[in-house]
Amino acid sequence: MTSVVLGSASPARLRVLRDAGLDPSVLVSDVDEDALIAELGDAAPHVVVTRLAQAKADAVVAAILSDDVPAGADCVILTCDSMLLLDGELSGKPHTPDVAIAQWRRMRGTVGHLMTGHCVTRLRDGAVVAAAADHQSTAVRFSDVSDELIERYVATGEPLKVAGAFTLDGLGGWLLDGIDGDPSSVIGISLPLTRRLLRRVDVDVADLWRA
Ligand SMILES: Nc1nc2c(ncn2[C@H]2C[C@H](O)[C@@H](COP(=O)(O)OP(=O)(O)OP(=O)(O)O)O2)c(=O)[nH]1
């Protein structure tokens, strides 16, 4: 039986996978995302999020192998990175209210693209036997909301710790006019893309579903 490791601290990603029938273990990577983004310079947005997902995968694989994963173990490691592309500029989590308010004042009434890089790595007998990576981009239409609603939303604290300062499945849903594309990718991990990447490492997603 192939086991699943989610290489992410994201509660949203874990919830998406659990709601979709998987019971992953969690192993958080310790990648310095800002340093890697700086190193990537003016790389295309999809390259940035995909490389970040791959860097997280490398860190989790190294952690697993350093703990001498039992021989014969067969596992897939899922890692992701999400950022919002708006007017050609990528942004991650705002972290502070001022940044979140400024972000919302820029994006209200416009369309952004939530970009999520994905990497699926297969380990067997303590070695990487296959890996596949790609990205998903989903258009997000932001409502033209008032300064007051922006400030009250930011005051909840929710937007500070999510890419693009919004959620699709939380309070942020009140401030969106809609999306064009894959909702799971916006929340944190694209189920259809992950299914295709699992196929590329010779795993059928239905074999991972809890009984
Ligand atoms: N619930 C929810 N979370 C969202 C949404 N959009 C983005 N996020 C979250 C998912 C991720 O936790 C976070 C994106 O940041 P990262 O891709 O760097 O992941 P994070 O640092 O959380 O964990 P990781 O780096 O994978 O250990 O934003 C959404 O619509 N709903």
The ligand as a Gaussian input file, in Angstrom:
#p B3LYP/6-31G(d) Opt

LIG

0 1
 N       -8.332000      27.853000       3.465000
 C       -7.712000      28.493000       2.433000
 N       -6.361000      28.654000       2.457000
 C       -5.807000      29.280000       1.376000
 C       -6.554000      29.784000       0.302000
 N       -5.669000      30.365000      -0.583000
 C       -4.430000      30.200000      -0.083000
 N       -4.520000      29.541000       1.091000
 C       -3.424000      29.137000       1.983000
 C       -2.905000      27.782000       1.594000
 C       -1.517000      27.815000       2.141000
 O       -1.554000      27.423000       3.508000
 C       -1.139000      29.288000       2.043000
 C       -0.201000      29.526000       0.880000
 O        1.106000      29.580000       1.363000
 P        2.192000      28.457000       0.997000
 O        1.885000      27.858000      -0.325000
 O        3.539000      29.050000       1.210000
 O        1.933000      27.309000       2.060000
 P        2.164000      27.369000       3.637000
 O        3.251000      28.323000       3.991000
 O        0.833000      27.594000       4.306000
 O        2.589000      25.886000       3.985000
 P        3.835000      25.099000       3.381000
 O        4.796000      26.118000       2.826000
 O        3.266000      24.196000       2.319000
 O        4.378000      24.340000       4.576000
 O       -2.331000      30.023000       1.820000
 C       -7.975000      29.599000       0.329000
 O       -8.721000      29.996000      -0.566000
 N       -8.494000      28.946000       1.398000

